[in-house]
Amino acid sequence: MMSVYKISAVTLLIKDMERSCNFYSKIPGFKLVYGGSPADNFTSYKIGESNGFYLNLELFMDSIDSQDYERRYFGKIIFYTEDVDKLYFHFRKNRSISELILFENEPSNASWGERYFHIRDPDGYLLSFAMPLIN
């Protein structure tokens, strides 16, 4: 199977990691699971105990300072799929899909325990499709 079955996370582009972490760490039900220091470029909070939904914070790089970039890249939405590779090849093979999107990368394993790939949708929004890696 290769169907998409849930939103795993939303990633927000932020400008000050310390300030953002100070805020999100105070929200009841948000648990820091990755990052969290002012020096980190990426931080992740698990929301709730059992739903498996995450809010990620990614530091905006000042070297990329165009209004168009900020408008189109608020962050990303991460969807979980049952098979990352099958979905990727489905997108690649299907012209009606592949002509509408931009592939950012091929499926690869991430250090945080997921296999994923990124695309840009027809309006330039970043979408990630991922699946947990089994250890």
Chimera marker file (.cmm) of the C-alpha trace (Angstrom):
<marker_set name="trace">
<marker id="1" x="0.000" y="0.000" z="0.000" r="1" g="1" b="0" radius="0.5"/>
<marker id="2" x="1.067" y="3.578" z="-0.507" r="1" g="1" b="0" radius="0.5"/>
<marker id="3" x="-1.872" y="5.632" z="0.731" r="1" g="1" b="0" radius="0.5"/>
<marker id="4" x="-1.389" y="8.737" z="2.830" r="1" g="1" b="0" radius="0.5"/>
<marker id="5" x="-3.116" y="8.218" z="6.173" r="1" g="1" b="0" radius="0.5"/>
<marker id="6" x="-2.453" y="11.207" z="8.431" r="1" g="1" b="0" radius="0.5"/>
<marker id="7" x="-0.685" y="14.489" z="8.984" r="1" g="1" b="0" radius="0.5"/>
<marker id="8" x="2.322" y="13.690" z="11.127" r="1" g="1" b="0" radius="0.5"/>
<marker id="9" x="3.589" y="17.222" z="11.691" r="1" g="1" b="0" radius="0.5"/>
<marker id="10" x="3.465" y="20.837" z="10.716" r="1" g="1" b="0" radius="0.5"/>
<marker id="11" x="6.781" y="22.680" z="10.537" r="1" g="1" b="0" radius="0.5"/>
<marker id="12" x="6.779" y="26.430" z="11.112" r="1" g="1" b="0" radius="0.5"/>
<marker id="13" x="9.533" y="28.693" z="9.895" r="1" g="1" b="0" radius="0.5"/>
<marker id="14" x="10.661" y="30.874" z="12.812" r="1" g="1" b="0" radius="0.5"/>
<marker id="15" x="13.211" y="33.654" z="13.295" r="1" g="1" b="0" radius="0.5"/>
<marker id="16" x="14.265" y="33.226" z="16.940" r="1" g="1" b="0" radius="0.5"/>
<marker id="17" x="14.566" y="29.683" z="18.315" r="1" g="1" b="0" radius="0.5"/>
<marker id="18" x="14.955" y="30.750" z="21.939" r="1" g="1" b="0" radius="0.5"/>
<marker id="19" x="11.893" y="33.005" z="21.869" r="1" g="1" b="0" radius="0.5"/>
<marker id="20" x="9.762" y="30.413" z="20.075" r="1" g="1" b="0" radius="0.5"/>
<marker id="21" x="10.835" y="27.601" z="22.415" r="1" g="1" b="0" radius="0.5"/>
<marker id="22" x="10.072" y="29.788" z="25.415" r="1" g="1" b="0" radius="0.5"/>
<marker id="23" x="6.521" y="30.138" z="24.094" r="1" g="1" b="0" radius="0.5"/>
<marker id="24" x="5.799" y="26.592" z="22.879" r="1" g="1" b="0" radius="0.5"/>
<marker id="25" x="7.364" y="24.969" z="25.957" r="1" g="1" b="0" radius="0.5"/>
<marker id="26" x="4.740" y="26.702" z="28.102" r="1" g="1" b="0" radius="0.5"/>
<marker id="27" x="1.721" y="25.300" z="26.266" r="1" g="1" b="0" radius="0.5"/>
<marker id="28" x="0.086" y="22.468" z="28.257" r="1" g="1" b="0" radius="0.5"/>
<marker id="29" x="0.290" y="19.209" z="26.310" r="1" g="1" b="0" radius="0.5"/>
<marker id="30" x="3.389" y="20.205" z="24.289" r="1" g="1" b="0" radius="0.5"/>
<marker id="31" x="6.378" y="17.988" z="25.110" r="1" g="1" b="0" radius="0.5"/>
<marker id="32" x="9.856" y="18.869" z="23.816" r="1" g="1" b="0" radius="0.5"/>
<marker id="33" x="11.263" y="15.774" z="22.066" r="1" g="1" b="0" radius="0.5"/>
<marker id="34" x="14.102" y="17.185" z="19.942" r="1" g="1" b="0" radius="0.5"/>
<marker id="35" x="16.260" y="20.315" z="20.004" r="1" g="1" b="0" radius="0.5"/>
<marker id="36" x="15.092" y="23.221" z="22.121" r="1" g="1" b="0" radius="0.5"/>
<marker id="37" x="18.283" y="25.202" z="22.671" r="1" g="1" b="0" radius="0.5"/>
<marker id="38" x="19.003" y="28.638" z="21.148" r="1" g="1" b="0" radius="0.5"/>
<marker id="39" x="21.776" y="27.050" z="19.036" r="1" g="1" b="0" radius="0.5"/>
<marker id="40" x="19.448" y="24.496" z="17.393" r="1" g="1" b="0" radius="0.5"/>
<marker id="41" x="18.180" y="25.001" z="13.862" r="1" g="1" b="0" radius="0.5"/>
<marker id="42" x="15.337" y="22.517" z="14.387" r="1" g="1" b="0" radius="0.5"/>
<marker id="43" x="13.089" y="21.711" z="17.355" r="1" g="1" b="0" radius="0.5"/>
<marker id="44" x="10.188" y="19.279" z="17.680" r="1" g="1" b="0" radius="0.5"/>
<marker id="45" x="7.281" y="19.118" z="20.142" r="1" g="1" b="0" radius="0.5"/>
<marker id="46" x="4.950" y="16.159" z="20.519" r="1" g="1" b="0" radius="0.5"/>
<marker id="47" x="1.391" y="17.316" z="21.049" r="1" g="1" b="0" radius="0.5"/>
<marker id="48" x="-0.650" y="15.186" z="23.423" r="1" g="1" b="0" radius="0.5"/>
<marker id="49" x="0.147" y="11.750" z="24.732" r="1" g="1" b="0" radius="0.5"/>
<marker id="50" x="-1.056" y="9.336" z="22.088" r="1" g="1" b="0" radius="0.5"/>
<marker id="51" x="-1.998" y="11.070" z="18.847" r="1" g="1" b="0" radius="0.5"/>
<marker id="52" x="1.473" y="11.098" z="17.257" r="1" g="1" b="0" radius="0.5"/>
<marker id="53" x="1.157" y="14.676" z="16.005" r="1" g="1" b="0" radius="0.5"/>
<marker id="54" x="4.148" y="17.037" z="16.114" r="1" g="1" b="0" radius="0.5"/>
<marker id="55" x="4.825" y="20.730" z="15.800" r="1" g="1" b="0" radius="0.5"/>
<marker id="56" x="8.297" y="21.435" z="14.447" r="1" g="1" b="0" radius="0.5"/>
<marker id="57" x="10.131" y="24.742" z="14.509" r="1" g="1" b="0" radius="0.5"/>
<marker id="58" x="12.759" y="25.392" z="11.855" r="1" g="1" b="0" radius="0.5"/>
<marker id="59" x="15.042" y="28.401" z="12.030" r="1" g="1" b="0" radius="0.5"/>
<marker id="60" x="14.656" y="30.788" z="9.086" r="1" g="1" b="0" radius="0.5"/>
<marker id="61" x="18.019" y="31.524" z="7.483" r="1" g="1" b="0" radius="0.5"/>
<marker id="62" x="18.557" y="35.272" z="7.088" r="1" g="1" b="0" radius="0.5"/>
<marker id="63" x="20.685" y="34.686" z="4.000" r="1" g="1" b="0" radius="0.5"/>
<marker id="64" x="17.459" y="33.768" z="2.173" r="1" g="1" b="0" radius="0.5"/>
<marker id="65" x="15.556" y="36.982" z="2.696" r="1" g="1" b="0" radius="0.5"/>
<marker id="66" x="13.095" y="37.430" z="-0.143" r="1" g="1" b="0" radius="0.5"/>
<marker id="67" x="9.432" y="38.218" z="0.447" r="1" g="1" b="0" radius="0.5"/>
<marker id="68" x="8.421" y="35.634" z="-2.144" r="1" g="1" b="0" radius="0.5"/>
<marker id="69" x="10.361" y="32.942" z="-0.294" r="1" g="1" b="0" radius="0.5"/>
<marker id="70" x="8.734" y="33.815" z="3.029" r="1" g="1" b="0" radius="0.5"/>
<marker id="71" x="5.286" y="33.885" z="1.445" r="1" g="1" b="0" radius="0.5"/>
<marker id="72" x="5.654" y="30.468" z="-0.152" r="1" g="1" b="0" radius="0.5"/>
<marker id="73" x="7.651" y="28.771" z="2.588" r="1" g="1" b="0" radius="0.5"/>
<marker id="74" x="5.785" y="29.075" z="5.858" r="1" g="1" b="0" radius="0.5"/>
<marker id="75" x="7.324" y="25.742" z="6.772" r="1" g="1" b="0" radius="0.5"/>
<marker id="76" x="6.003" y="22.370" z="5.637" r="1" g="1" b="0" radius="0.5"/>
<marker id="77" x="3.258" y="19.865" z="6.213" r="1" g="1" b="0" radius="0.5"/>
<marker id="78" x="4.436" y="16.319" z="6.820" r="1" g="1" b="0" radius="0.5"/>
<marker id="79" x="2.126" y="13.510" z="5.736" r="1" g="1" b="0" radius="0.5"/>
<marker id="80" x="2.606" y="9.897" z="6.786" r="1" g="1" b="0" radius="0.5"/>
<marker id="81" x="2.312" y="7.258" z="4.091" r="1" g="1" b="0" radius="0.5"/>
<marker id="82" x="2.488" y="3.491" z="4.267" r="1" g="1" b="0" radius="0.5"/>
<marker id="83" x="5.293" y="3.272" z="1.687" r="1" g="1" b="0" radius="0.5"/>
<marker id="84" x="7.425" y="6.323" z="0.858" r="1" g="1" b="0" radius="0.5"/>
<marker id="85" x="9.185" y="4.723" z="-2.091" r="1" g="1" b="0" radius="0.5"/>
<marker id="86" x="6.004" y="3.493" z="-3.779" r="1" g="1" b="0" radius="0.5"/>
<marker id="87" x="4.363" y="6.897" z="-3.377" r="1" g="1" b="0" radius="0.5"/>
<marker id="88" x="7.443" y="8.663" z="-4.748" r="1" g="1" b="0" radius="0.5"/>
<marker id="89" x="7.516" y="6.437" z="-7.836" r="1" g="1" b="0" radius="0.5"/>
<marker id="90" x="3.758" y="6.837" z="-8.265" r="1" g="1" b="0" radius="0.5"/>
<marker id="91" x="4.260" y="10.631" z="-8.361" r="1" g="1" b="0" radius="0.5"/>
<marker id="92" x="7.201" y="10.259" z="-10.771" r="1" g="1" b="0" radius="0.5"/>
<marker id="93" x="5.395" y="7.897" z="-13.165" r="1" g="1" b="0" radius="0.5"/>
<marker id="94" x="2.088" y="9.772" z="-13.228" r="1" g="1" b="0" radius="0.5"/>
<marker id="95" x="2.518" y="12.686" z="-15.660" r="1" g="1" b="0" radius="0.5"/>
<marker id="96" x="-0.646" y="14.416" z="-14.464" r="1" g="1" b="0" radius="0.5"/>
<marker id="97" x="1.020" y="14.685" z="-11.043" r="1" g="1" b="0" radius="0.5"/>
<marker id="98" x="4.713" y="15.049" z="-11.936" r="1" g="1" b="0" radius="0.5"/>
<marker id="99" x="4.070" y="17.962" z="-14.308" r="1" g="1" b="0" radius="0.5"/>
<marker id="100" x="2.380" y="19.934" z="-11.514" r="1" g="1" b="0" radius="0.5"/>
<marker id="101" x="5.010" y="19.539" z="-8.820" r="1" g="1" b="0" radius="0.5"/>
<marker id="102" x="8.720" y="20.019" z="-8.214" r="1" g="1" b="0" radius="0.5"/>
<marker id="103" x="10.653" y="17.161" z="-6.617" r="1" g="1" b="0" radius="0.5"/>
<marker id="104" x="13.010" y="18.419" z="-3.907" r="1" g="1" b="0" radius="0.5"/>
<marker id="105" x="14.732" y="15.081" z="-3.207" r="1" g="1" b="0" radius="0.5"/>
<marker id="106" x="14.500" y="11.338" z="-3.663" r="1" g="1" b="0" radius="0.5"/>
<marker id="107" x="13.425" y="9.184" z="-0.706" r="1" g="1" b="0" radius="0.5"/>
<marker id="108" x="16.102" y="9.009" z="1.961" r="1" g="1" b="0" radius="0.5"/>
<marker id="109" x="16.550" y="7.982" z="5.583" r="1" g="1" b="0" radius="0.5"/>
<marker id="110" x="16.733" y="10.745" z="8.183" r="1" g="1" b="0" radius="0.5"/>
<marker id="111" x="18.647" y="10.761" z="11.459" r="1" g="1" b="0" radius="0.5"/>
<marker id="112" x="15.378" y="11.281" z="13.381" r="1" g="1" b="0" radius="0.5"/>
<marker id="113" x="14.059" y="7.865" z="12.324" r="1" g="1" b="0" radius="0.5"/>
<marker id="114" x="11.954" y="8.512" z="9.238" r="1" g="1" b="0" radius="0.5"/>
<marker id="115" x="12.235" y="7.823" z="5.525" r="1" g="1" b="0" radius="0.5"/>
<marker id="116" x="10.960" y="10.791" z="3.543" r="1" g="1" b="0" radius="0.5"/>
<marker id="117" x="10.900" y="12.894" z="0.387" r="1" g="1" b="0" radius="0.5"/>
<marker id="118" x="9.885" y="16.496" z="-0.268" r="1" g="1" b="0" radius="0.5"/>
<marker id="119" x="7.958" y="18.066" z="-3.123" r="1" g="1" b="0" radius="0.5"/>
<marker id="120" x="6.711" y="21.567" z="-3.936" r="1" g="1" b="0" radius="0.5"/>
<marker id="121" x="3.011" y="21.665" z="-4.748" r="1" g="1" b="0" radius="0.5"/>
<marker id="122" x="1.701" y="23.696" z="-7.717" r="1" g="1" b="0" radius="0.5"/>
<marker id="123" x="1.794" y="26.894" z="-5.613" r="1" g="1" b="0" radius="0.5"/>
<marker id="124" x="5.281" y="26.261" z="-4.259" r="1" g="1" b="0" radius="0.5"/>
<marker id="125" x="4.319" y="25.007" z="-0.781" r="1" g="1" b="0" radius="0.5"/>
<marker id="126" x="6.656" y="22.391" z="0.676" r="1" g="1" b="0" radius="0.5"/>
<marker id="127" x="5.087" y="18.989" z="1.366" r="1" g="1" b="0" radius="0.5"/>
<marker id="128" x="6.926" y="16.102" z="2.978" r="1" g="1" b="0" radius="0.5"/>
<marker id="129" x="5.860" y="12.478" z="2.726" r="1" g="1" b="0" radius="0.5"/>
<marker id="130" x="7.359" y="10.190" z="5.376" r="1" g="1" b="0" radius="0.5"/>
<marker id="131" x="7.124" y="6.883" z="7.149" r="1" g="1" b="0" radius="0.5"/>
<marker id="132" x="8.722" y="5.787" z="10.426" r="1" g="1" b="0" radius="0.5"/>
<marker id="133" x="11.778" y="3.564" z="10.120" r="1" g="1" b="0" radius="0.5"/>
<marker id="134" x="11.648" y="0.334" z="12.047" r="1" g="1" b="0" radius="0.5"/>
<marker id="135" x="14.762" y="-0.159" z="14.156" r="1" g="1" b="0" radius="0.5"/>
<link id1="1" id2="2" r="1" g="1" b="0" radius="0.2"/>
<link id1="2" id2="3" r="1" g="1" b="0" radius="0.2"/>
<link id1="3" id2="4" r="1" g="1" b="0" radius="0.2"/>
<link id1="4" id2="5" r="1" g="1" b="0" radius="0.2"/>
<link id1="5" id2="6" r="1" g="1" b="0" radius="0.2"/>
<link id1="6" id2="7" r="1" g="1" b="0" radius="0.2"/>
<link id1="7" id2="8" r="1" g="1" b="0" radius="0.2"/>
<link id1="8" id2="9" r="1" g="1" b="0" radius="0.2"/>
<link id1="9" id2="10" r="1" g="1" b="0" radius="0.2"/>
<link id1="10" id2="11" r="1" g="1" b="0" radius="0.2"/>
<link id1="11" id2="12" r="1" g="1" b="0" radius="0.2"/>
<link id1="12" id2="13" r="1" g="1" b="0" radius="0.2"/>
<link id1="13" id2="14" r="1" g="1" b="0" radius="0.2"/>
<link id1="14" id2="15" r="1" g="1" b="0" radius="0.2"/>
<link id1="15" id2="16" r="1" g="1" b="0" radius="0.2"/>
<link id1="16" id2="17" r="1" g="1" b="0" radius="0.2"/>
<link id1="17" id2="18" r="1" g="1" b="0" radius="0.2"/>
<link id1="18" id2="19" r="1" g="1" b="0" radius="0.2"/>
<link id1="19" id2="20" r="1" g="1" b="0" radius="0.2"/>
<link id1="20" id2="21" r="1" g="1" b="0" radius="0.2"/>
<link id1="21" id2="22" r="1" g="1" b="0" radius="0.2"/>
<link id1="22" id2="23" r="1" g="1" b="0" radius="0.2"/>
<link id1="23" id2="24" r="1" g="1" b="0" radius="0.2"/>
<link id1="24" id2="25" r="1" g="1" b="0" radius="0.2"/>
<link id1="25" id2="26" r="1" g="1" b="0" radius="0.2"/>
<link id1="26" id2="27" r="1" g="1" b="0" radius="0.2"/>
<link id1="27" id2="28" r="1" g="1" b="0" radius="0.2"/>
<link id1="28" id2="29" r="1" g="1" b="0" radius="0.2"/>
<link id1="29" id2="30" r="1" g="1" b="0" radius="0.2"/>
<link id1="30" id2="31" r="1" g="1" b="0" radius="0.2"/>
<link id1="31" id2="32" r="1" g="1" b="0" radius="0.2"/>
<link id1="32" id2="33" r="1" g="1" b="0" radius="0.2"/>
<link id1="33" id2="34" r="1" g="1" b="0" radius="0.2"/>
<link id1="34" id2="35" r="1" g="1" b="0" radius="0.2"/>
<link id1="35" id2="36" r="1" g="1" b="0" radius="0.2"/>
<link id1="36" id2="37" r="1" g="1" b="0" radius="0.2"/>
<link id1="37" id2="38" r="1" g="1" b="0" radius="0.2"/>
<link id1="38" id2="39" r="1" g="1" b="0" radius="0.2"/>
<link id1="39" id2="40" r="1" g="1" b="0" radius="0.2"/>
<link id1="40" id2="41" r="1" g="1" b="0" radius="0.2"/>
<link id1="41" id2="42" r="1" g="1" b="0" radius="0.2"/>
<link id1="42" id2="43" r="1" g="1" b="0" radius="0.2"/>
<link id1="43" id2="44" r="1" g="1" b="0" radius="0.2"/>
<link id1="44" id2="45" r="1" g="1" b="0" radius="0.2"/>
<link id1="45" id2="46" r="1" g="1" b="0" radius="0.2"/>
<link id1="46" id2="47" r="1" g="1" b="0" radius="0.2"/>
<link id1="47" id2="48" r="1" g="1" b="0" radius="0.2"/>
<link id1="48" id2="49" r="1" g="1" b="0" radius="0.2"/>
<link id1="49" id2="50" r="1" g="1" b="0" radius="0.2"/>
<link id1="50" id2="51" r="1" g="1" b="0" radius="0.2"/>
<link id1="51" id2="52" r="1" g="1" b="0" radius="0.2"/>
<link id1="52" id2="53" r="1" g="1" b="0" radius="0.2"/>
<link id1="53" id2="54" r="1" g="1" b="0" radius="0.2"/>
<link id1="54" id2="55" r="1" g="1" b="0" radius="0.2"/>
<link id1="55" id2="56" r="1" g="1" b="0" radius="0.2"/>
<link id1="56" id2="57" r="1" g="1" b="0" radius="0.2"/>
<link id1="57" id2="58" r="1" g="1" b="0" radius="0.2"/>
<link id1="58" id2="59" r="1" g="1" b="0" radius="0.2"/>
<link id1="59" id2="60" r="1" g="1" b="0" radius="0.2"/>
<link id1="60" id2="61" r="1" g="1" b="0" radius="0.2"/>
<link id1="61" id2="62" r="1" g="1" b="0" radius="0.2"/>
<link id1="62" id2="63" r="1" g="1" b="0" radius="0.2"/>
<link id1="63" id2="64" r="1" g="1" b="0" radius="0.2"/>
<link id1="64" id2="65" r="1" g="1" b="0" radius="0.2"/>
<link id1="65" id2="66" r="1" g="1" b="0" radius="0.2"/>
<link id1="66" id2="67" r="1" g="1" b="0" radius="0.2"/>
<link id1="67" id2="68" r="1" g="1" b="0" radius="0.2"/>
<link id1="68" id2="69" r="1" g="1" b="0" radius="0.2"/>
<link id1="69" id2="70" r="1" g="1" b="0" radius="0.2"/>
<link id1="70" id2="71" r="1" g="1" b="0" radius="0.2"/>
<link id1="71" id2="72" r="1" g="1" b="0" radius="0.2"/>
<link id1="72" id2="73" r="1" g="1" b="0" radius="0.2"/>
<link id1="73" id2="74" r="1" g="1" b="0" radius="0.2"/>
<link id1="74" id2="75" r="1" g="1" b="0" radius="0.2"/>
<link id1="75" id2="76" r="1" g="1" b="0" radius="0.2"/>
<link id1="76" id2="77" r="1" g="1" b="0" radius="0.2"/>
<link id1="77" id2="78" r="1" g="1" b="0" radius="0.2"/>
<link id1="78" id2="79" r="1" g="1" b="0" radius="0.2"/>
<link id1="79" id2="80" r="1" g="1" b="0" radius="0.2"/>
<link id1="80" id2="81" r="1" g="1" b="0" radius="0.2"/>
<link id1="81" id2="82" r="1" g="1" b="0" radius="0.2"/>
<link id1="82" id2="83" r="1" g="1" b="0" radius="0.2"/>
<link id1="83" id2="84" r="1" g="1" b="0" radius="0.2"/>
<link id1="84" id2="85" r="1" g="1" b="0" radius="0.2"/>
<link id1="85" id2="86" r="1" g="1" b="0" radius="0.2"/>
<link id1="86" id2="87" r="1" g="1" b="0" radius="0.2"/>
<link id1="87" id2="88" r="1" g="1" b="0" radius="0.2"/>
<link id1="88" id2="89" r="1" g="1" b="0" radius="0.2"/>
<link id1="89" id2="90" r="1" g="1" b="0" radius="0.2"/>
<link id1="90" id2="91" r="1" g="1" b="0" radius="0.2"/>
<link id1="91" id2="92" r="1" g="1" b="0" radius="0.2"/>
<link id1="92" id2="93" r="1" g="1" b="0" radius="0.2"/>
<link id1="93" id2="94" r="1" g="1" b="0" radius="0.2"/>
<link id1="94" id2="95" r="1" g="1" b="0" radius="0.2"/>
<link id1="95" id2="96" r="1" g="1" b="0" radius="0.2"/>
<link id1="96" id2="97" r="1" g="1" b="0" radius="0.2"/>
<link id1="97" id2="98" r="1" g="1" b="0" radius="0.2"/>
<link id1="98" id2="99" r="1" g="1" b="0" radius="0.2"/>
<link id1="99" id2="100" r="1" g="1" b="0" radius="0.2"/>
<link id1="100" id2="101" r="1" g="1" b="0" radius="0.2"/>
<link id1="101" id2="102" r="1" g="1" b="0" radius="0.2"/>
<link id1="102" id2="103" r="1" g="1" b="0" radius="0.2"/>
<link id1="103" id2="104" r="1" g="1" b="0" radius="0.2"/>
<link id1="104" id2="105" r="1" g="1" b="0" radius="0.2"/>
<link id1="105" id2="106" r="1" g="1" b="0" radius="0.2"/>
<link id1="106" id2="107" r="1" g="1" b="0" radius="0.2"/>
<link id1="107" id2="108" r="1" g="1" b="0" radius="0.2"/>
<link id1="108" id2="109" r="1" g="1" b="0" radius="0.2"/>
<link id1="109" id2="110" r="1" g="1" b="0" radius="0.2"/>
<link id1="110" id2="111" r="1" g="1" b="0" radius="0.2"/>
<link id1="111" id2="112" r="1" g="1" b="0" radius="0.2"/>
<link id1="112" id2="113" r="1" g="1" b="0" radius="0.2"/>
<link id1="113" id2="114" r="1" g="1" b="0" radius="0.2"/>
<link id1="114" id2="115" r="1" g="1" b="0" radius="0.2"/>
<link id1="115" id2="116" r="1" g="1" b="0" radius="0.2"/>
<link id1="116" id2="117" r="1" g="1" b="0" radius="0.2"/>
<link id1="117" id2="118" r="1" g="1" b="0" radius="0.2"/>
<link id1="118" id2="119" r="1" g="1" b="0" radius="0.2"/>
<link id1="119" id2="120" r="1" g="1" b="0" radius="0.2"/>
<link id1="120" id2="121" r="1" g="1" b="0" radius="0.2"/>
<link id1="121" id2="122" r="1" g="1" b="0" radius="0.2"/>
<link id1="122" id2="123" r="1" g="1" b="0" radius="0.2"/>
<link id1="123" id2="124" r="1" g="1" b="0" radius="0.2"/>
<link id1="124" id2="125" r="1" g="1" b="0" radius="0.2"/>
<link id1="125" id2="126" r="1" g="1" b="0" radius="0.2"/>
<link id1="126" id2="127" r="1" g="1" b="0" radius="0.2"/>
<link id1="127" id2="128" r="1" g="1" b="0" radius="0.2"/>
<link id1="128" id2="129" r="1" g="1" b="0" radius="0.2"/>
<link id1="129" id2="130" r="1" g="1" b="0" radius="0.2"/>
<link id1="130" id2="131" r="1" g="1" b="0" radius="0.2"/>
<link id1="131" id2="132" r="1" g="1" b="0" radius="0.2"/>
<link id1="132" id2="133" r="1" g="1" b="0" radius="0.2"/>
<link id1="133" id2="134" r="1" g="1" b="0" radius="0.2"/>
<link id1="134" id2="135" r="1" g="1" b="0" radius="0.2"/>
</marker_set>
